[in-house]
Amino acid sequence: MRLQSHGAACFSQFIPACDGNVRKRSETVQPVSFFRVGGRTMDLLTVAIPTLVALFAGLAAGYWMRKSIAESKISSAEEAARQIVDNAKIEAEARQ
């Protein structure tokens, strides 16, 4: 089908192709674009997969850091408690 100059109502459902032929809009399927980065269209999976990997890596690193900080605080608190008990025993023996 060739593009004709009359019948402007038909242009709403047809788009011109590079070769001069006219195709229906449903025949020209475009990929789902999510972002335009550097003049390049990126589809949803190109963005979603690295984002999810980074999210899970960040969650794992955050969990590990929180766990190691909590363990070090518990360890230093136990050491301080031992020191207090030892000092109290020494003072109690000195008073007797």
C-alpha positions as CSV (number, residue, x, y, z in Angstrom):
1,M,0.0,0.0,0.0
2,R,1.4,3.4,-1.0
3,L,1.0,6.6,1.0
4,Q,-1.5,8.8,-0.8
5,S,-2.1,12.5,-0.4
6,H,-5.9,12.3,0.1
7,G,-7.8,10.7,3.0
8,A,-6.1,12.3,6.0
9,A,-8.2,10.2,8.4
10,C,-6.3,7.1,7.4
11,F,-2.9,8.5,8.6
12,S,-3.9,8.0,12.3
13,Q,-3.6,4.2,12.0
14,F,-0.8,4.0,9.5
15,I,2.8,5.1,9.6
16,P,5.3,5.5,6.7
17,A,8.1,3.0,6.5
18,C,11.6,3.7,5.2
19,D,10.9,2.1,1.9
20,G,7.8,4.3,1.2
21,N,5.3,1.6,2.0
22,V,2.8,2.1,4.8
23,R,2.4,-0.3,7.6
24,K,-0.1,-0.5,10.5
25,R,1.2,0.7,13.8
26,S,0.6,-2.8,15.3
27,E,3.0,-4.3,12.7
28,T,5.9,-2.1,13.8
29,V,6.7,-3.5,17.3
30,Q,9.2,-1.4,19.3
31,P,11.0,-2.9,22.3
32,V,9.9,-1.6,25.7
33,S,12.3,1.1,26.4
34,F,12.9,2.1,30.0
35,F,15.8,4.7,29.8
36,R,17.7,6.6,27.3
37,V,21.4,6.6,28.4
38,G,24.0,8.2,26.1
39,G,21.6,8.2,23.2
40,R,20.9,4.5,23.5
41,T,17.6,3.0,24.5
42,M,17.9,0.5,27.3
43,D,15.2,-2.1,27.9
44,L,13.7,-3.1,31.2
45,L,15.9,-6.2,31.7
46,T,19.1,-4.3,31.0
47,V,18.3,-2.0,33.9
48,A,16.4,-4.3,36.3
49,I,18.9,-7.2,36.5
50,P,22.0,-5.2,37.5
51,T,19.8,-3.2,39.9
52,L,18.5,-6.3,41.6
53,V,22.1,-7.7,41.8
54,A,23.3,-4.5,43.4
55,L,20.4,-4.4,45.8
56,F,21.0,-7.9,47.1
57,A,24.8,-7.3,47.3
58,G,24.2,-4.2,49.3
59,L,21.7,-6.0,51.6
60,A,24.2,-8.8,52.2
61,A,27.1,-6.3,52.9
62,G,24.9,-4.3,55.2
63,Y,23.8,-7.4,57.1
64,W,27.4,-8.6,57.5
65,M,28.6,-5.2,58.7
66,R,25.8,-4.9,61.2
67,K,26.5,-8.4,62.5
68,S,30.2,-7.8,62.9
69,I,29.7,-4.5,64.6
70,A,27.2,-6.0,67.0
71,E,29.5,-8.9,67.8
72,S,32.4,-6.6,68.5
73,K,30.2,-4.4,70.8
74,I,29.0,-7.6,72.7
75,S,32.6,-8.8,73.0
76,S,33.8,-5.4,74.4
77,A,30.8,-5.3,76.8
78,E,31.6,-8.8,78.1
79,E,35.3,-7.8,78.6
80,A,34.3,-4.7,80.5
81,A,31.9,-6.8,82.7
82,R,34.7,-9.3,83.5
83,Q,37.0,-6.4,84.4
84,I,34.4,-5.0,86.8
85,V,33.9,-8.4,88.5
86,D,37.6,-8.9,88.8
87,N,38.2,-5.5,90.4
88,A,35.3,-6.1,92.8
89,K,36.8,-9.4,93.9
90,I,40.2,-7.8,94.5
91,E,38.6,-5.0,96.5
92,A,36.5,-7.5,98.5
93,E,39.7,-9.6,99.4
94,A,41.5,-6.4,100.4
95,R,38.9,-5.4,102.8
96,Q,38.9,-8.7,104.7
